[in-house]
Amino acid sequence: MAELIAISLSAKVAAALLRTGRSTAVFLASFVSIRSGIAAAACDLDLLRAFLRFADSRRGTNELVDAWVNQVRHVGFELEDVTDEYTFLSSVGFVRACADVAARFALLRRLRKARERLRALSAVKEQLGIRPAEASASSSAPAAAAICRNISEAAHFVVEGEIVGFAEHTRLLMKWLTGDANPPLIIVAICGMGGVGKTTLATNVYKKIAANCNFDCTAWVTVSKNFTTEDLIRRIIKELHRGVRDSALGDTQEMDYRSLVEALRGHLAHKRYFLLLDDVWNADAWFQLRSALLDSETGSRVVITTRNQEVAALASDNRTIMLQPLPEHEAWSLFCSTTFREDANQECAYHLQNWALKILQKCCGLPLAIISVGNLLLLKEKIEFAWKNVHDSLVWDEKHDHGIGHVASVLNFSIDDLPYRLKRCFLYCSVYPEDFFIKRKILIREWIAQGLIVETGHGTMEEVADGYVNELVQRNLLLVKLKNEFGRAKRLHIHDLIREIAAYRSKEDGFFQLSTSARVDLKQKIRYLTLYQCQSDHQSTPNMPSLRSFYVLRSDLDVALFSRFRLLTVQNLWYVKASKLPSAVANLRNLRYLGVRSTYIEELPKELGRLRDLQTLDAKWSSIKVLPISITKLKNLRHLILFTRGTTDFMEPEPGTAVSLPDGLENLKCLQTLKYVQADQKVIKSLESLEQMRSLELFGVDQRILIDLPSALSKMSCLLRLGITNSDANVTLDLEPFSPAPVKLKTLNLTGKLARGKLPSWFGSLTNLIHFHLRSSELGEDSIVLLSSLPRLLHLSLINACNERSLTFVAGCFPVLRQLNLQGLPNLTSIEFQKDSLADLRLLTLGLCLELTEIHRSIENLIHLENVELFQMPSKFIEKIPYGKGHGANHRDDQRITVVKNFFWHNARLLEQKIYINLSNVQESFKTDAVTLPVGSVNSSKFHKWL
């Protein structure tokens, strides 16, 4: 972690010196040598990076080394403070700079003291045995690696009766491994986060196969992160000869790589073998081993367990099992069988059930955590007081005994494996509270504002950060809750246990603190502070000049707090009832991200233009109706998102209205995102200067604006998303004269009546279009035929956009479409799907089509349909869905089961009913009872827009 400070500081210093090199006040800084001193200190800290990497790899094993790392970290924080203070002082005009001479001299003294401390710490590192680590060396502690190996080996001795929750996965694995007569070599992958049971599942299946002699030879080896190809081959050979006396193989320790490969290939020749590679961290392990393995087309099989989805992609024909944490009933079963294994009935006593459930909740469905806690409780008295103490003291820390520390080590191993560029980005995610869904774009913009992302020359910072998100998803550290139209993560969350460990590490390292009482622990100079569900208590929150990120979520807020956070770079308010931001916000001159999303904020400070470094202003679903004129001075602004809420209900803010912009929009030349703004001819003219634009949403568009808009869009060579909404229902959008056509668009949203009820003739040239959303457009069937030929269209939404009585999807139409959304089509009575139409459709959504009374039997032709979602459809339609007997999880592999989710209101409650349809025989279908859903649980893009 201390290495991250060195890296972060280097990047921050480079940005600060580049920025302030053009300042009118910079000669004063040069006079007192602050610029050169900061740069030199950053170099000194950078030289310590290799030593810090070594020290971090021994975290928790040597108290002196830990103390040295902590002191280096504190010096790094002090240097970061000096750098940010220097940036703050250099952002003012000449007159103010002259008045700040005393502050600059004080800053110089702080810098000199910090450098002296850094030199002293550097001098003693050899005495502590701290040596430089290789750049490629793992940062993971050897102890953690040993724990992971021991846990893997222990899986061989787990009795099958003790395994809970893997019955279906075991059946599927056995089928893939033994029931498939396909002769070529097949790779099967089991993927999931650490501790979820991958090794237990794989080893249980391995033992069954080895015992039944389905294969000529079998081998089980742990690969781990720090493997060498020679050692891996040696261990495979040893496993293949396990139990064989007088092996003619000889001593493999003396063999070189070539001899090892020849020996292994010779043993596997013409044999049907089964190889289990446990704990594979990257695909290189397989690529380096592949040449040593033969594929004699004898039906050999390889199973890989991994935490990384990229490794799982090695699997043949999507033969991948993605393990998830156990559901509640299975978690409870495992908990009881572990905690009460000495009891005959293995049941939890009634008086302990309350604390048992609370303790189990902290395990978050992770089998390794449940077993470790169960083993701990086994040693405790069966009384409420003892179990309450376990609950209150349960912290997932490596220092704990009785297996709790082992859980933390296994999960920390995933974090330690992250390269430095990802590690701090991931730990930053702990600013979000438990069970909070993180919006990908917001997270990316926050990372950039914090200086955690550096442009590489191969794309924008946003694109680099997007790659980081994908990497964290591949490693199962960030979990995808919802995907966007491009298949990328839209909303994310972190498994509660992983989040708890990340938050613990961040707090230990002085990064982060989450408070639910507005009272802050001042023992450390924290960087990130989150107030979650707090009542206002501004007396308990003192000046915090070290604070860089301030989050307020679902909390009362005293706006006077903002004057206490001098060097703040990220300020994010969500679900806050305050109506006004104080003018003190404009004095936060290092602020790069200002979020007031889903708040009652009505007004921004008139002096907002002072925030020259501001990159993102997110006021979606706020109560802001007018922007200050000074906003046009924000020349570094990259993302401007505005939409005024229509109600005071946080959960249902619609209908909303777009916001008008002041004159001078053309000054914001760095803008990449401009959303939900009121269009007029001045705005359209200004758009011609915004050549970096990538996402644009315009409201209030009429025919006069459409005349000038194409010229402005033609200057935006990077534009990928465009939204156009007409000014009122009587305005017709004539897109035919629109020239040149925006052929690079990937997403297009159109709201309003189309001239002649047709899409423009140039629409067929939008060959890059992936997502098309059409609303209130009175589209004719001819235009649907035009849409069907678009080669990359994956998502199509028609909302009150068509007056046709019937829709027929002919053979060959929409060849790659994945999602079709038809809502509010008042005349629609029939939908027919001809054979070979919509060949790749996975989701069909129908809502408020009040004349549609049945599903046409031709739905059988949608051979890849997985889900149907129904919203407020007529009762006749629901009644004609054929019901039968059964349960959704119990179906044969040859059945094509489609899940139908019926959402409807009953007694002011939103209910969901699941119906399972066998598309191979529509008559064999069945349903489940309706369950109540919270209103907010339904995807708002599909639901509350039409309520």
N, C-alpha and C positions, 0 to 999 in steps of 0.2 A: 504493500500500500504506500509506503514512503516513496518508492520509486515513482509512483503516479504523481506525487507532488513535484518532483524534479521535472518530469515530462510536461506537466501542466504549466509549470512556471516558465519553462523555456518557450512554450508556444505563446503564453500571455505576454512575456517580455518582448518577443518579436513583434506582436501586434501593437503593443503600447508604444514601442520606439518608432515603428512605421507611422503610426497615427500622429504622435506628438512631434515627429520631425518636421511637420508642416505648421506647427502651432506658433502663434505670435509670441507666446510666452516661453518658448523653448530655450532662449538664450539665458534666461534666469536659471533654468535647470542645469544647463551646461556650466554656468558659473559656479555652482556648488557641487558639480560632478555627480549629480544624481543619475543622469542617464548612463554614464559610463560605469558607475558603481553598481547599478542594477544589472546591467549586462554582464559585468564581471562576476557578480554573485551567482547569476543564473548559470554561467559557465562552470563555476566551482561546484555547484550542486549537480550539474549535469555530469561532471567527472565522477561523482559518487554513485551514479546510477547502477553500475555493475556491482558495487559493494552493497547497495541497498537491495538489489535483487537477491543476492546471496542471503542477506539478513532476513528478508521477508520469507525466504524458503525455509528458514529455521524458526519461524514464528512460533512462540509458545514453548520452545525447547531450551532456551537460555535466557534467564532474566536480565543479565547484563546486556546481551545483544538487543533484547526487547527495549530496554531503557535507552540504549544508544539510538535505536530507530525512532523512538518517540521524540527524543530531543532533536534529531535531524528533521523530523516532521514538523515540530514546532518552529524551528528556524525557517523551514520552507514556507509555513503559513505566514510568518513575519515578513519574509521577502515578498510573498504574494500581496500582503497588505500594503507594503511600501510601493509595489508596482501599481496597484489599483489606486492608491492615494495619489501617486504621481500622475496617473492618467486623469484622475478627478481634478487635480489642481491645474493641469495643462489644458483643460477644456474650456477655460474662461478667457475673456478678452484681455487686452493688454493692461488696462487700468486696474482691473481686479487682480491680475497676476502680480502687479507691483505691490499691491496691498497684502499679498500672500507670501512675502519674502520670509517672514518669521516661520511660517508653517513649512516652508521649503528647507530652512536650516534645521528645524526639528526633524524633518523627514531624513535629512542627511545623517543626523546623529543616530537615528534608529537603524539606518542602513549600515553604518559602520559597526555598530554593536552586533548586528545580525551576522555580518561577515566575519567578525572576530570569533563569534561562537561557532560558526561553520568551520573555520580553519582549525579551531581547537578540537572539534569533533572528528574532523578528518585525520588529525594527528594521532588520535588514540585508537583508531580502528584496528591497526595491526596488533596492538596489545590485547584486544578482545578476540583476536583470531578471526576477524572478518576479512575475507579475501574476495577478490573479484569473481563473479560468476560468469560462466560462458553465456553469450547472448542468446544462444539457442537452448540453454538449459531450462529445464522445467522449473517453474516457480512453486510447484506443489511440494509441500513438506514430505520428506521420506516417510515419516510416521503415518501420514494419511494414506500414502500408497500401500504401506504394509497392512493397514487396517482393511483397505479395500480387498487386498489379496486374501486376507484371512476370512473375510465375510464370504468371498467367492468360494473358497475351499470348504467352508462350513456348510454350503448348500448341498454338498454330497451326502450329508448325514441328517438332512431334514426328512422326517417320516412323511409319507404322502398324506396321511390323515391330518397332519398339522398345517397343510397348505390350504389356504382359503382364497376363493375368488378367481381361480384360474381354470376352472373346468372347461369352459368353452374354448379358451385359448389352447389348452392342452389337446382337446379334440381336433382343433384345426391344425395344430402343428403335427400331430400324428398322421393326419391325412396327407399333409404336404410332404412329409418325410418318408412315410411307408406306404401310403395308399396310392401314390402316383407312380405309374409304371414308366413314366417318361425317362428314357435312358440318359440324356445329357445331364451334366452336372447342374444342380439347382442350388441357388443361394437363398436362404431364408433369413430375414432380419427381425430381431425383437428390439424395439426402441422405446425409450422412456427416460424420465429423469432419474437421478440417483436415488436408490432406496425404494423404488417402486416395485421391485420383485423380478426384474429381468433374469438375473442369474438363477434364482429359485425356480422359475418356470422352465428355463432352458435345461437346467440340470436334472429336474424331475423327468422331463421327456427323454433326456440323454440316458438316464439310468434304465428307463423302460425299454428303450431301443437296444441298449447294450445287453440287457438281460434276455431279450427275445431273439437275439442273434439275427436281426434283420439285415445286418451288414457283415461283410467279411472282416472288417477291422474298424475300430472307433478310437477317437482321441479327443480329449477335453483339455484345453489350455487357456490360461488367462493371458491376454496380450498385454494389457495395461498401457500406460502412456509412454514410458521410457523403455521401449523394447529395441532390440537389435534383431535384424533378420536372421543372423546366424544362431543367436540364442533361441529365437522362436522356433526355428526348424529343429534344433536339438531337442527342445522340450516336446515337440510333436512326435519326433522319433521315439523318445523315451516313453511317451504315453502309448504309442502303438505297440511297444514291446513290454508294457506293464504286465507283470505276471508271467512272462515268458522266461524260462530258465535257459541258461547256456546259449544266450543269443549270440549269433555269429557276427553281429554288427560291430563289435569292438567298442573302443572308447571314442565317443563323438567329440569329446573336448579337444582332441588333437586334430580334428578335421577342419579344413578350410571351407569356404562357402561352396565352392564347386563340388567338393566331395560330399558335403551335407546334402546338396540338392540331388546328386546322383543316388545317394543312399535312400533318400525319401522317395524319389520317383521309382527306384527299383522295387521298393517295398510295396508301393501302391499300384504297380503295373497289373492291369487286368483284374483289379479288385474293386468291389463295391464298398466304398469307405464312407464313414460319417465323421465329420470334423466339427467340433463346437469351439468357436473362437469367442471367448468371453471378454467383455470390457474393452472393446475396440474403440479407440479415441479418434482416429482419423483414417481415411481411406487408404493412405500410404501403406498401412499394415497389410491390406489385402493385395494391393498392386505389387508389393515387394515379395509376397508369398506366392502369388499366383503361378509364377514360372516354375516353382518347385512342386506344384500339384498337377497330377495328370487328370485328364478327362477322357477316360477310355469308353465313355458312353455306356457305363455299367449301372447307372442309376445312383451315382454318388451324390451326397448331400452335404452342404456346409451351412451351419447356423452361426449367425453373428449377433451378439448382444452389444448394444451401444447406447450412449446418451445423445448421439449426434444424428440428426435426420439426414445429413449428407452421406454419412456412412450407410445408413439404412437404405439409401437410394441404390446401393449395390445389389439389392435383392432382385431376384428374377421374377418377371411378370407380376410386379406389385405384391409379392409374397412377403408382406411386412405386417407385423403386429405392433400397434402403438399402444403400449400399456398406460393406463390412467390410474390415478389413486383409487382405492377401493370405495364403492358406495357405502352409505351409512350402515346398512344391515350387515354387509360382509365385514366392514371394519369392526363392528360390534362383536361379530362371531369370532374374529381373530383375536380381539382383545380378551374376550372371556376364555378362550381356549388356551391363551398364554398365561394370563394372570391367575386363573383358577385351575391350572392343569393338575394340581395335586388333589383337587376335589372330584368326587365321583360324577357329579352332574355338570361340572364346569359352568356354573351359572353365577351371576353376580347377585349378591345379597341385596334385598330391597333397600336397606338403609345406606348402602354405598352407591346406589345407582346414580344419584344426583352428581356426586363428585366424579364418578366413573365417566359419565357422559361429558362433563366439562374437561376432564383430562384427555379423553378420546378426541374431543374437538380440536385440541392443540396438536394432535398428530396429523390432522388434515388428510386422513385416508392413506398415509404412507406406511406400507407394511413394516419396513425397517424401524420406523419410529414407534409404531404400535407394539411391536415385539419388544423393543428396548424398554418402553414404559411398562409393559406388562411384567418384564423381568424385574424391574425396579420395585413395582408394587407387590410382587411375590414375596419380597423381603420385609414388607411393612406389615404392621398390625392391621387387622381388618376392622378398623374403627374410623369414623368420619374425620376425627382430628388429624390422624396420620395421613389420610388421603388428601385432605385439604392442604396440608403442608407440602405434599408432593406437587399439587396443582399450583400453589402460589410460588414455589421455588423452581418450577420447571422452566429452565432456559436452555435453548439449544446451543450449548457452548462446548468446545472441545475439551475444556478442563474438567467437565463433569465425569463422574464414575458410573458404573453399572450400565454401560452401553449407551448412555445418553450422549457422551462425548463422541462415541463412534458414529452416531447418526450425524452429528455436526461435522465430523471429519469427512464423511462420505459426501455430504452436500457441499461442504467447503471446497472439496476437490474440484467440483465443476467450476466454482468461481476462481479458484487458483489457476486453473488451466487456461483462463482467458488471457489473451495478449493484452498488454497495457492499454492499447487503444480502445478495447472493449470493456475492460474491468471497471474503470471509473464511470463510464456511461451506464453500466449495469447497476453499480452501487447507487448511482444517482436516482434510479427508479424507486429506491426505498423511501423517497419523499412522499410517495403516494400511500395512503393508508390501506389496511387490509381489505380485500374484496373490492377494491376500486378498479374500474375498468379504465385503462390508459389509452387515450387517443394517440395513434401513431404520429400524426402530423404535429400535434402539440408537443409530444416528447422530443421529436426531432428538433423543433425550433428552440426548445429549452436547452437541449444539449449544445446547440450552436451558440446560443446566448451566453452560456457558461464557459465558452471557449474550449469545449471538449472535442470539437470537430475541427480538423485542419483540412483546407482545400488541397487536393492532391495534384491538380492539373488535369485530371481525367474526368472531371465533373464538378458540379456545384457542391457546396457544403451539404445541402439538403440531400443530394444523391449519395454522397459519402455516408451520411448518417442513416439513410434508408438501407444501405448495405449493412451497416452495423446492426440495425433492427433485425434484418433477415438472418444474420449470423447468430444472434442471440436466440432467435426462434429455432434455428436449426439445432442449437445446443440444448433445447428444451429448458432454457432459463426464462425466456419470455414465452407465454402461452397465448395462442391466437384465440380470441373470443369471437371475432367477426372479421370477415374478409371483404375487401372492396371489389369493385367491378373488374379490377385487373388481377385479382387473385392474391393481392398483397394484404398483409395484416392491416385492418382498420382500427380495431380495438383489441387491446392486449391486457393481460393480467399476469401476476406472478403467483406461483403456488405459495400458499400462506407460510409454509415452513421455510422455503427458500427466501421469501421476503423477510421473515423474522431474522434469519441468519445474516442476510445482507444488511438489515437495519442495525443489528447488533454490532457488526463489524464497522459500519459507518459511524455509529455512535462511539465505539471504542477508539476509533481513529480521529475523532473530533470533527467529523463531517456533518452529522445529521442528528436532529432531535425532533420527535413527534410528541406533541402535547395535546392532551384532551382537557386541560384545565387553564390554559393560558399562562401557567407558571412554568418558567424555564429554568433548567439546571445551568447555573453559571460557572460550574467548575471547569468547563472547557469553552474555548472560543469556537463555537459551532459555526459551520458554513451554511447549512440548510436547516430551516425551521418550518415545521408544518403545524398549524393549529387546526385541529379536527374536532368538530362538534363541541366547541368551547363557548362559554359565556364570557362576555366582556369583562376583563380584569386588567386594565391598562396599568394599574399601579404596580403590578408584579412583573412587568416586562420592561427592563431597563434599557439604556442605550446599548446597542449591539453593533459596533462599527465593523466587526468581523463578518457579519451576516451577508451572504451573497444571494440566497434564494429564500423567499418568504411566501409560503402557501397558506391560504385561509380557506378551509373547506367546510361548508355547512356550519358556520360559526358566526356569533356576533362579533362585530369589529369596531373598535375605537380607531377612527382614522388618524388620530394623533400619533399612532404608532409609527407612521411612515417617516416622521422627522428623526427617528432614533436609529435608522438603518442607513447610514451615510453612503456606504459603498455597494448598495444593493444592485444586482444585475438582473434578477428575475423576480417579478412580483406577480403572483397568480391568485386571483380571487374567484371562487366558484360558490354559487348558492349563498351569497352574502347579501343581507338586506340593506346595507348602507346605501344611501341615495346619491352621495357625492364624494368624489376624491378631493382631498385637500390640495391647495396650491403647493404644499411641501413636496408633493410627488415630483414636481418639475425641478426640484433641487437635487434629485437623485441622478446626477449627471453620468453615472456609469450604467444606468438602466438600459438593458437591451431587449427585455421582454416585459410587456405590460398586458396582463390578462384580466378582464372583468367579465368573463363569459358567465351567462346565467346568473346575473346579479340584478339589483334594482338601481344600479348606478345610472343616473340621468345626465350627468354632466362631467366632462373632463376639464382639467385646469386650462385656463386661457394661455398659460405660459408653457404648454406642452412642447412647443417648438424648441425649448432649451435642451431637450433630450436628444442631442445630436447623434448619439450612438444607438438609438432605439431601432431594433430590427423587426419586431413583431408587435402589433397592436390588435388584440383579439377581443372584440366587444360583441360577439355573437350572443343573441338572446339577452342582451343588457337592455336598459331603458333609455339609452342614448339616442337622441333624435337629431342633434346638431353637433357637428365637430368644430372645434376651435380653428380659427383661420391659421394659426401658427403651425398647424399640422403639416403644411406644405413646406416647412423648413426641415423636416425629418428626412434628409437626403440619404440616409442609410437604411430607411425603412424597406423591408423585403416582403412583409406580409401584412395586409390590412383587411381584417374580416369584421364586417359590420352587419348587424340585423337587430332591429328593435322588437322586443317582445310585445305581444299583444295582450297579455294577462299578467296578473300577479302570482299565478300558480307556477312554481318552479318546474313542476313535472310536465305541465301542458302550456308552454309559452305561446303556442300558435293561436290565431294567425298573427304573423309578424309583418313588419314593413321595412323596406329598404331605407337607407340613410343617404341624404344629399351630401355632396362633397363641396367644399369651398373652392374658389378659383385657385389655380396654381398647381393642379395635379401633375402637370408636366414636369415639375421639379423633382418628383419622386422617381428618379430614373432607375433605382435598384429594385422597384416593385416586381415581385414574381407572382403574388397572389392579391387579387382585388375582388372581394366577394360581397354580394348583396347590396349594391349601391344603386342609387337612383340615377338613371341616365338622362342627360340633356345634351344639346349640341356642343356646349363648351367641354363637357366631360369627354365626349367622343373625339373632339379635336385634340384634347390633351393626351388621349390614349396613343396617338401616333408617336409620342416621345418615349413610351414605355416599352422598349424593345426586349426587355428581359421577362415580360409577362408570360406566365405558364398556366394560370388559372384565373378566369374572368367570369363574373356573374353580374349581369345587368338587368335592372328592373325598369319598368316604365318606358319600354321601347315602343316607338311608333314608326310609321313609314318614313318620316323625315330623317329619323336617326338611322334607319336601315340604309339610307342612301350613302351616308358618310362612314358607316361602320366598316364596310369591307376594306376601305383604304387604310384605316387604322389597324385592322387585324393583319393586313399584309405585311406590316412592319414588325409584327410579333413572330419572329421565326421560331420561337420556342413554345408557342401556345399549344397546349394539349387539351385543355378543358374550357368549354364555353357554355354559358347559360344565358338564354334570352327569354325574358318574360314581358308580355305586352302591357301597355298602360291600363287598359280595361277590356272588358269582354267584347266591346263593340269595335275594337281596333283589330283590323285584319293584317296579318304579317305576310307580305309578298316577298318571298325570298328568291324569286326567279332572277331578278336583276343583280343579285348578290355576286359580285365579281371583284377579285378572283376568289374562287372557292377555298375555304380553309381546309385543305386536303390533309394537313398533319394532325387534325383533331383526333383524339382518342375517346373523349367524352363530350356529348352534346345533349343539353337539356333545352327543350323548347316548350314554352307555355303560351298558348294563344291560338286564335282561329287562323288557319292557313288559307291563303288566297286560293280559290277554286278547289279547296279541299284536297290539295295535292302537295306533295313534297316537290321541291324544285328539280329540274331535269339534271342539274349537276350533282345531285345527291349521291348518285352512283359512283362518283369519283372519290368519295370518302372511304378509300380502301383501308385506312388505318383505324377506322371507327370501331371501338370495342363496346361502348355503352351508349345507348340512345334512350332518352326519356322524353316522352311526348305527352302533353296534358292539354285538354280543352281545345283540340285542334280540328275536329270534324273531318278526320282523315278518311279517304275513300280506299276501296279495295285495291285499286291500281297502285297506290303508293305502298301498300303492304307488300305487293309483289316486288316493287323496286327495292324495298328494304331487305327482302329475302335473299338478294344476290350479293349483299355485302360480305366479303370473304372473311373478315375478322370479328364480326359482330357476335359478342358473347352474351350481352344482356340487353333485353328490350322491354321497356315499360310503356304501356298505353293506358293512360289514366283519363277517363272521360274524353277519349281522343278519337272515337270511331262510332258512327251511327249505323253501321251495317247490322243486318239481322242475323247473318251467318258468316262465319269465318271458316275457310277451308285451307288447310296447310297442305300444299301439293307435294308430291314426291320430289326430293332433292332440294326443297327450300330450307333456308336457314341451316346450312350444314354444320356449323360449329356453335350455334346458339346453346348456351348453358342454362339461362334463366329467362322465363317469359312471364311477364306480369300484366294481367288484364284486369282492370278495375274500373268501376263506374261506367260500364258500357250499357246504356239503358235499353237498347233495342235487341241486344244479342240473345238469340234463342237457341243457337246451335254452334258447336265447334267440332269440326271434323279433322282428324289427323290421318292423312293418307300414308300408306306404307312408304318407308324411306324418307319421310319428312322429319324435320327436327331430330336428326339422327343422334345428336349428342346432348339433348335436353335433359337436365338433371332436376330442375325446380320449376314447377308451374304454380303460379299464384293467381287466384281468382277472388275478386271482392266486389260486392255490391252490383253484381250483374243480375238484376232482379227478375229478368225474363228467362234466365237460363235455369232450366228445371231438372237437368240430368247430365250425367257424364256420358258422352258418346262412347260406344264400345270400341271405337277406333283408337281409344287411348292405349289399347294393347300394342299399338305400333310404335309407341314411344319406348323403345327397348332399353334405354338407359335412365328412365325417369326414376328418381329416388324419393322425391318429396313433392307433395301437393299441399299448398297452404290456402285455406279458405277463410275469408273475412266477411262476416255478415251476409252470407249467401242465403237464398230462400230456403225455407224449411223443406219444400218439395225436393229441392236438389239434394239436401242432406239425407232425406228419407230414402232416396232411390240409390244411394250408395249401398251395394250388396253387403250384408253382414253375414257372418258365419260364426264358428267357434274357433278358439285357439288363443294363442298369446304371441305377441309380436316377436319375441326373441326365439320362439321355438318353430323354426321352419326349415324345410329341407333346402339343401344347397341348390337344387335345380329350380326352386321357386324364385320368381322375380318379385320381391316384396317392395312395395312403395308405401311410404308412410304418409297418410293424409292427416294434417292438423287443421281442425275446425275451431276457429276462434269466434266467440259470440258473447254477447252481453246477456246476463240473467240476474234480475234483482240487484242492479247496479254493480254487479261483479263481472269481471272479465274471466271467461272460462275457456279452457282448451280441452278438446276431445281428440284423441288419437284413433285413427282407423287404419287398419293394415289391409292393403289390397294386394292380392297375388296377380300380377299382370299376366302371368302365363295362363291364368284361369280366373277371370274377373269375378266369377261366382263364388270363389273360395276366399272370402274376406272376413275380417273380424274387427271388433272395436274394443276400446277400453272406456272406463268411466271417465266423465269429465272431471278436470281438476281446476281449482281456482288459481288464477295467475295475478300477480301484481301488475297494475297497468303499465308500469315502466319496463316490464320484462319483455314486451313485444317490440320488435324492431320498429322504431319510429318511422323509418323511411317507408315501411309498408303499412303502418297502422294509423298513427294519429294524423297523417296528412289528409285522410279522407273521413275521419270521424265527424 
